[in-house]
């Protein structure tokens, strides 16, 4: 953990993809052979109440415990491949570049954040992703997990005390499957989100088998949903579910891959490049708002990361005017809570891929793209 952070807290989340049971497609993009796990946050939650999100949460001190070194391989970075140096002009995201040894932890951030994502997935959805021994190794088969009742007791213990996740791994003679998680993106909560801000590592994990059994904890999570990327967007458009702009952006990016094997190949190779650190900057228009992302022509040269400058970006113009006047886009247009659109025509960095430009209404600004 990083006690020097005053304005946001570190977190990790998991985009968990699993083979689809073969339901008929519900979208014009055709069949997808995988689905992702979404969890509905409790309406009593102080952050994004009622939203459907990927499993994840705050990093705890237990995720950085030196005791994990007795469970994980002793090799450098616990057996994970090294991320390449950033391209010229780029920098490693602070979340990953911070020297954790200087903060008192022998675990690299990349290891601790993966442990956090796996622990939170177990707490929130009851899904336990382990490997036998110290790994890396093939995933632990479901039949080798404890009976449901015993697993439920462990789940409650971990919810009450995150350090019990390490105890569970020791009890089973297993390690958390950090090697199955691939670095995908890094989102920073924008200024103006009611004081709660998070610097979040997004990881992607592809499971070959069909979706494992998931169950809500009826505390933080009140429902679980497996959905393909385009189906999730269709559900969002029809107001069956709601998710925040970063989730919409990532679903639009995942729409590039209809095959789980293609997604796994892309993510595992791309993860070695690292990723960018993105903080959306809000531009308020007369009929909605735009979340600007790095590379957009309207993105500020010196973003107000902390909010201390009290910088406010607003205009009397309508969104349509702003779109017709512009030419270099990396933005999420927000008309209403269920009317988003992503517009990107900049070159993707770190060997990533831009999202498909999917609109949630009939407006068309693509003449400039």
Protein Blocks (a to p, Z undefined) as FASTA:
>chain_A
ZZkbmkbccddddddddddehiacfbfnbpafbdcddddddfkbcghghiacdedddddf
klmpmklmmmmcfbehhhpacdddddehiacdfklmpcfklnopabdfklmmmmmmmmmm
mmmnopacddehjbpaddddfklpccfklmmmmmmmmmmmmklmmmmmmmnopacdfklp
ccfbdcdddehihopacdddddddddfbdcdddddehlmpgbdcdddfklmmmmmmnoma
ccdfklmmmmmmmmmpmbfklmmmmmmmmmmnopadddddddddfkbccdddehiaklcf
bdcfkomnopacddfbdfklmmmmpmbdcddddfblmlccdddfbdcehhiacdddddfb
fbdcklmZZ
